[in-house]
Amino acid sequence: MSEGCVAERPSTRGAQVAAVGVDTADVGEVGRSLDAYADRYRDFLLSPRERAEQAGLTGRALVLDTARRWAAKEAVTKVLGPSDADPWPWRHIEVVGDARRPTVRLHGRPRELADRLEIHELVVEAPVEAPDLPRRSTYLTDTITVTAVGLRPARTADQPTPPQEGTP
């Protein structure tokens, strides 16, 4: 296992795990950011398609969905291992579709890094609901943890593994 949130191991699905990323979003912090910045926060973080998927969500549901997407984007970023100099518009990592097992769509620099690492699939698992939260709290105070796994085709012993940027 490498340092940080990156691990390698063979997969049983005919693919190899290239990297694993895990991230936890503070639901209360996301709620406060949505209260303070509303659409500016969502425009910074979410693609037009992601915002469209949130149409009709309000209150707790909107906060939980935004926190889940934020944690998923951070987990995917850990899989891709960008350097500090990489431009990283959060909208270039889209977390769309089914909330439990969303589809990840990459654009721009995240797509380039995935191609360089030969990652052909990103599997993201996220909770749909946070555990019971205190009803008396103004802001939700729990966290949401998301795991992302980058998969690449299985390699033979004579094929080198591409290096991951930002990883020693």
N, C-alpha and C positions, 0 to 999 in steps of 0.2 A: 504494500500500500504506500502511496506517495504522501507527501505532506498536504495539509489542508483538507479540503472536502473532495479529494479525487481518489478513486480506487479503481483498480483493474481486476477483472476476473472473467473467466469464460462464461458464456450464456448457454442455456440449454435449448434455445430457439434457433440454433444455427448462426447466431450472431455473437459478437464479442462486446462486452461492456467496455466502452472507451473511457468513460468517466461518470462519476456520480456527484451530484450537487444537492445539498440540503439547505433550506433557508426557513427561517421563522419570522413571520410578520407580527408585529404588535398591533392587534386589532384596535385598541384604544388610540394608538398614535395615528393609524389610518383614519379613524373616525374624526379625530381632531383636525387632521389635514383636510379632510373633506368639508368639515364645518368652516374652516378658515379660508380655504382657497377654492372650494367647489369645482366648477368646470375647469379652471386653470390647472388644478391638480390632476384631474382626469385627462385633460388634453396632453399634459406632460407625460403621463404614464401609459395611457391606453391608445390603441389604434382606433380609427373610426369604426371598424368592425366590432372591436371589443366594447366600445361605448354603445353601439347599436344593440349588442346582446344584453346590455344593462338597462335598456329602455324599460320603464315600468318598475324598476327596482327602487325602493326608497328605504330610509331608515336602516335598521339592522341588516336587512338583506343586501342593500347596496354596500354597506361597510364591509360585511363579510366577503362578498364577491370581489370587491376591490383589493382587500387584504390577501385573498387567495391568489389573485392574479399577480400581485406585487411579489409575493413569496415565490411563486412559480417562475417569474422572470429572473429573480435573483438566483434561484436554484439552477436555472438554465445557464445563466452567466457563469456560475461556478463550473459547470460542465465544460463550457467553451474556453474558459481561462484566458480572457483577453488581457493584453498588457495595459499598464496605466495610461499609455498614450492613445489607446484605441478610442475613437468616437463611439459613443454608446447610446443612441436614442432609444429609450425604453420601448417606444412604439415599434421598433424593428424586431422585437420578440412578441409575437401575438400568442395569447393563450385563449383559445376559442373552443366553442362546442361544449360537450358534456362536462359538467362541473367536477365530477369525480375523477374522470380520466380524460382531461381536455387534450385537444390537438394543439401542437406547437407549430407555428409557422414563423420562419426566420426570413429576414430581409437584410440587405446591406451588409455591414461588417459581421454581424452574428452569422449570417449565411456563409460568408467567406471563411470564417473560422471553422464552422461545421464541415464545410467541404474540405478544407485543409486537413482536418482531423479524420476525414472520411466517415463522419457520423451521418448515417442515413436515416436514423430514427431517434426521436427524443420521446421517452415515455415519462409522463408526469403524473404523479398521484397526489391528490389533494383532498382534504376533508371538505365535505359540503357544508356541514354545520359544525360550529365550535361547540365544545361542551357547555353544559348549563352555565350561564353567566349570571352574576348577581343582578337582580331586577331593580335594586335601589340605586345602582350606579348610573350616572349621567352618560358616561362613555363606557363602551365595552372594554374590558380590561384583560381579556384573554389573548392567546396567541394562536396562530395557524402555522403549522409546519408542512412544507411541501418538499417532496423528493423528486428530482429529475435524473433520469438515466440516459446517457448518450450511447447508442448502439451503432456498431459498424460491422460490416461483413466479417465472418470468421477468417482468421489469417492462418497461413501455414507457417511452419518454423522458419522458412527462409525469407519471409516478408517482414521488413522492418516496420516498427510502429512509428507513425508520425509524431514529432514532438509537440507538446502542448505549450502554447505561449503563456507566459506568466508563471509557469511551473518550473522550479529549479531542477 
